[in-house]
Structures are given as C-alpha cells and as structure tokens.
Amino acid sequence: MIKPFDSHHHAKGISTWSISRPIPVYNVDSSPNEAGQISEVVDVVLYYKTHSERILLAISSLGKQSMILRYTWLKNHNLEVNWQTEEVQMN
C-alpha cells in the first residue's frame, strides 16, 4: 500500500524511486491536484512513540499537510484519539 508523502518539506536528501505507472491525484472536489501525478515513492521507517514500522510512502505536494494516512492504515492500527488533549494512543 502506498501513502502520500509531501516531497517539498520532507523527502529532500532521502533516496526515492520512480514508479512505472504514475498515480493521478485528485482533490476532494474531484478536480486534478495542481501538483500533478505521483511518480516517486520512498521507503522509510515511521516512528511514533514506541511504535515503528517500515512503510512505503508516495511523494506528492500536500500543501500545509506533511502526511496523509489512508483509512486502511488507520483501521489496521485502531488508534484511540483524545481530541481535547490531542493525544493519540496506538493499539
């Protein structure tokens, strides 16, 4: 599974790989994203508190966001979010 990753802020200096078939990117209103298609990925280890995992991220320009995690990743990790304190616990 590939997840979007913001190349403009975080991928500098990290080795990336081109993908054979670019992935189109659409905004929530179904219009094509200004940044164009995803054409590169990066293989990284994602760390959060005591959790770590190797993950393949697709590189894209996300504006103000640094990373977007897909629903399937969130569902598989079954996070507990306290919106008042902005604390996240991984199950």
Secondary structure, 3 states (H helix, E strand, C coil): CCEEEEHHHHCCCCCCEEEEEEECCECCCCCECCCCCEEEEEEEEEEECCEEEEEEEEEECCCCCCECCCHHHHHHHCCEEECCCCEEECC
